Amino acid sequence: MPDSDVIVIGSGIGGLCAAALLARYGKRAIVCESHTIAGGAAHNFKRRGFQFDCGPSFYCGLTNAKSLNPVKKLLDILGESLEATPYDPLGHYHFPESTFAVYSQSELYCQEVAKFTKAGAKELQQFYHRLLPLYKAMKGIPSLALRADWQLLPVLLRRYLPSLLKIIPHLPLLRASVGDVMDATVGDWWVRRLIDLECFLLSGLKACGTIVPEVALMLGERSSAGVEYPIGGSQAIVNALVRGLKRWGGILLLGCHIEQILVESGKVVGVRSQTGQILKAPIVISNASIWDTYTKLLRPEDLPTSYRQAALATPAIDSFMHLHLGIRADGLENLTGHHVVIHDSNKDITTPGNTCMISIPSVWDATVAPQGHHVIHAYTLEPYAGWERNQQYEQKKRSKAETLYRAIEKIIPDLRQRVVLELIGTPLTHAFYLRRYQGSYGPAIAAKKGMFPGPHTPIKGLYRVGDSTMPGIGVPAVAASGILCANTLVEPSQTLELLENLGFSPKLKSTL
Ligand SMILES: Cc1cc2nc3c(=O)[nH]c(=O)nc-3n(C[C@H](O)[C@H](O)[C@H](O)COP(=O)(O)OP(=O)(O)OC[C@H]3O[C@@H](n4cnc5c(N)ncnc54)[C@H](O)[C@@H]3O)c2cc1C
């Protein structure tokens, strides 16, 4: 194994983005992935001709040059691209009393809401009018320019002053919760439930716990860059990043589980794999979760006790029950791809089993299922606690999957007669295959109660990326975390040169 400048533990989107960008900067980057398939939560697996997403399936702006999506920006810089199918409506929300089509365009969305509540639709418009200007202001500063240290400020002031000035009127919104904006604009309970649901789908928390920029970005992106599904599934995004990594000299080691980050005199010196192999590098970036990094990968004495305790006290969002199905597709020509089913209006939307997410990607990409079939992924929150591989496991698994079956039956009533392949995943499955602490969706850091930490750690040379770092959970967010971290490890002039190549800032060099 050649010497390297950087070792990245984990090939989730966060780890891959950091490694690929560092490789693009000329650093010798090695990614060590425990699994035999790259991608973490975004990886796909195949069974009998069906290709299953295990996590994300909702994407905006993967191919649109105007998009703010950091994945798209990074792929451009790596010289890679994706094919994707655009679609609209982006999904259907099935409430117990009604089904509602969700459109990407804010005007169409409000028109659809007006069919249920005219007053609510007007309020929703006001809600949009508060959030979309923030998205427009954010558009002036490319995510590729961001870094997580003081050197960001001179870069922003010198290169992006006009855009910064546009953000100033929105500064109070940056730290506010979506709940604050909702309280100021929306009184209608139907629309308030809708906003809570969209926040929950995005951050795992309702409006009062979700930060405004996250939702502004999501609404802005889906309105202006559009919703699309990558041909080849989520794995196509992962593969494009891996191609980009390799194109610039980076290395990906699959099946390489890292057991320990090696620290000497408070400084990182490398990592040790499960097979005992030692890889040396002055910089290690962990894409494992905050809990896994600080409990499994480091010895307690490597970190200051109070820092370690505070980090490990970060609350975790629950894990999931998953139902992966291969079904016969005859007679389902009008099927659409995304659905959210809320079983019981009297129960909170965050109650495990009550809100079920359904994705049928073969609607957009026929290559992910054998001819004449569809592939379905349905999931719902489920706490990790109480799950054990004991004698009751199989029975409990089957009974917990029932809520997912009932949800899909709202869309495909004769579902059970169509099933040709069934796989049920529990929080234990999720924790095992995604190598994640308690199979958690990510940290439950509520708006105004805390902030996602940046990439730095108290150990010299050790950095973190992914969904337990800033800006948070979701594919665009973790891609941004990888970019933030990679930029922090190089000179600002190197970043500016890349941006210039991308046409973001034509006059950069002269003013460096
Ligand atoms: C069910 C579900 C649906 C989702 N839907 C969407 C969606 O539609 N749109 C969206 O944008 N986001 C969605 N998300 C969120 C998004 O997928 C995640 O936030 C994101 O992919 C997490 O990326 P990451 O880089 O932080 O980490 P991960 O994907 O968790 O990757 C971490 C990697 O590190 C590896 N690793 C861990 N420990 C070690 C070790 N010791 N040695 C070597 N390797 C190690 C793991 O194997 C893994 O590959 C969804 C998530 C889930 C679970």
The ligand as an ORCA input file, in Angstrom:
! r2SCAN-3c Opt
* xyz 0 1
  C     -33.963      4.908      4.918
  C     -33.270      6.186      4.558
  C     -33.810      7.017      3.586
  C     -33.167      8.200      3.239
  N     -33.679      8.981      2.239
  C     -32.994     10.066      1.822
  C     -33.401     10.765      0.651
  O     -34.369     10.376      0.000
  N     -32.663     11.848      0.254
  C     -31.546     12.262      0.949
  O     -30.902     13.247      0.547
  N     -31.141     11.600      2.062
  C     -31.812     10.514      2.500
  N     -31.369      9.794      3.572
  C     -30.222     10.295      4.356
  C     -28.887     10.023      3.666
  O     -28.928      8.803      2.995
  C     -27.768      9.998      4.688
  O     -27.826     11.158      5.503
  C     -26.393      9.940      4.054
  O     -26.347      9.027      2.976
  C     -25.379      9.557      5.111
  O     -24.095      9.615      4.542
  P     -22.792      9.627      5.445
  O     -21.654      9.887      4.537
  O     -22.954     10.516      6.598
  O     -22.665      8.215      6.151
  P     -23.021      6.709      5.823
  O     -23.828      6.589      4.616
  O     -23.536      6.145      7.085
  O     -21.599      6.063      5.496
  C     -20.645      5.760      6.465
  C     -19.757      4.676      5.899
  O     -18.712      4.402      6.824
  C     -18.489      3.010      6.831
  N     -17.830      2.663      8.088
  C     -18.320      2.849      9.340
  N     -17.449      2.396     10.247
  C     -16.374      1.936      9.554
  C     -15.140      1.338      9.941
  N     -14.849      1.140     11.221
  N     -14.268      0.982      8.968
  C     -14.539      1.203      7.658
  N     -15.722      1.742      7.250
  C     -16.611      2.108      8.186
  C     -19.864      2.411      6.684
  O     -19.828      1.074      6.237
  C     -20.488      3.363      5.657
  O     -20.242      2.935      4.343
  C     -31.974      8.574      3.910
  C     -31.414      7.732      4.881
  C     -32.049      6.542      5.196
  C     -31.423      5.633      6.205
*
